[in-house]
Amino acid sequence: MSARNLARTLFRSVAPRVAASVSRPLFASVASRVAPASSSVFVQTRGIKTMDFGGTKETVYERSDMPKEKLIEYFKNDTMAVLGYGPQGRGQSLNMRDNGLNVIIGVRKDGRSWKQAVSEGWVPGKNLFSIEEAAEKGTYLMNLLSDAAQRDLWKIVKPYVTPGKTLYFSHGFAITYNDQTGVVPPKDVDVILCAPKGSGYTLRTLFQEGKGLNSSIAVFQDVTGKAKEKSVAVGIAIGSGYLYETTFQKEVYSDLYGERGILMGAIYGLFRAQYDVLRANGHSPSEAFNETVEEATQSLYPLIGEKGMDWMYSNCSVTAQRGALDWHQKFYDAASPLFKALYKSVVDGTEVKRALDKNSQPDYRESLEVELKEIDDSELWRAGKTVRSLRPENSK
Ligand SMILES: NC(=O)c1ccc[n+]([C@@H]2O[C@H](COP(=O)([O-])OP(=O)(O)OC[C@H]3O[C@@H](n4cnc5c(N)ncnc54)[C@H](OP(=O)(O)O)[C@@H]3O)[C@@H](O)[C@H]2O)c1
């Protein structure tokens, strides 16, 4: 569906139900931005637009296109069943609840997620259920179990994926690698995706601050002709910033690649390598940590986020700029083959096989925690704790 058609559909799906009362706030976001009364109100909405991303045009969707009143209207007959209460299940469900939607949680009884959900106000039997009960009650089945659990529990969830319901994911993982996961949805339901680009914790805190994490949206199956419209509406309901379009396959390829790369794996590898060389050359932990992590996270990286790389460079000394401009190419050349190997390992399914094998072990959480504790116990991050405790705001 083209962006303009989607704009019309999004508007139409709400407009007839509100036309009788001419609900001003609902129309205001659209009507105030369209041409005088004689022209069609369906012509433009502020939220759906084509933007230039460095020379390539992409269609994006924004929160302003679906204000809270519209969301409530759009989902008034729906029950959003969030299966799983990990970082995403938690963030998405709390944001939808705050947006006025009817949300229920499905998790295994008395597990860690169940206890956390209870502690955050979800009530057993009212809006907190077993996975099966929630899947039975929901019209949107939002599969936010861990990726390994999506494979292991598909036989339990699948019987509830019935005509009229919408199956939702936040990762293209289960569907794209269905040769390994076995997740093949029935042909008669819409299957959509909205993948926040960041942790559920950030999704929640940014939403509470009136900000938003960007998310990608995709459609795998469109039975009703409304699958894309639904993905936009849910994407906004869970508290996203702007939404951009992708496919299930591209989402999972870029996501697995990015998190193993610069977002998490590569950045830690680089931190470690730089820190260790400084320490091996007699620099103190305080100096090594400040020159590696603290200056990056507290000073320079926020500047990149705020105004871009060149702006960060131009706000450093010319000595620093000269060095960075000279050395970035060497790091690019050294890292490029590794990134190519990583992308290949994602596409050929190696990364998925490893994630599924490891994360479906009964003690998966415990063994991950052992590895995380090793990081926490390392000199680098123990030094980091001391550095953080010395930040003026933490010294009281
Ligand atoms: N975290 C992110 O940054 C992020 C970002 C975008 C998209 N995603 C995607 O969002 C989805 C959810 O990710 P997440 O990070 O929120 O979740 P997660 O931490 O990977 O898993 C969360 C949930 O899975 C449940 N679970 C695991 N094994 C189970 C089993 N055998 N039986 C029943 N429940 C089981 C856990 O319940 P218990 O507590 O009972 O074990 C928990 O509620 C995934 O598809 C992920 O790829 C994640």
The ligand as an ORCA input file, in Angstrom:
! r2SCAN-3c Opt
* xyz 0 1
  N      15.673     -6.422     24.415
  C      15.793     -5.667     23.322
  O      16.597     -4.731     23.297
  C      14.925     -5.921     22.129
  C      14.753     -4.893     21.230
  C      13.901     -5.080     20.158
  C      13.287     -6.303     19.985
  N      13.508     -7.327     20.865
  C      12.803     -8.597     20.654
  O      11.688     -8.619     21.533
  C      11.408     -9.975     21.926
  C      11.465    -10.072     23.434
  O      12.758     -9.726     23.856
  P      13.093     -9.351     25.365
  O      14.500     -8.878     25.374
  O      12.049     -8.521     25.938
  O      12.923    -10.762     26.040
  P      13.882    -11.837     26.695
  O      14.530    -11.249     27.891
  O      14.754    -12.407     25.674
  O      12.721    -12.898     27.132
  C      11.626    -12.482     27.840
  C      10.542    -13.416     28.191
  O      10.667    -14.760     27.690
  C      10.177    -15.616     28.717
  N      10.683    -16.971     28.552
  C      11.938    -17.376     28.236
  N      11.986    -18.728     28.157
  C      10.729    -19.176     28.441
  C      10.135    -20.457     28.503
  N      10.840    -21.546     28.247
  N       8.824    -20.538     28.830
  C       8.092    -19.431     29.075
  N       8.604    -18.181     29.014
  C       9.903    -18.059     28.691
  C      10.681    -14.979     30.000
  O       9.908    -15.441     31.085
  P      10.581    -15.872     32.485
  O      10.947    -14.598     33.191
  O       9.499    -16.616     33.148
  O      11.808    -16.675     32.140
  C      10.439    -13.518     29.692
  O       9.122    -13.116     30.033
  C      12.446    -10.828     21.221
  O      11.935    -11.243     19.987
  C      13.601     -9.852     20.998
  O      14.456    -10.228     19.955
  C      14.286     -7.150     21.940
*
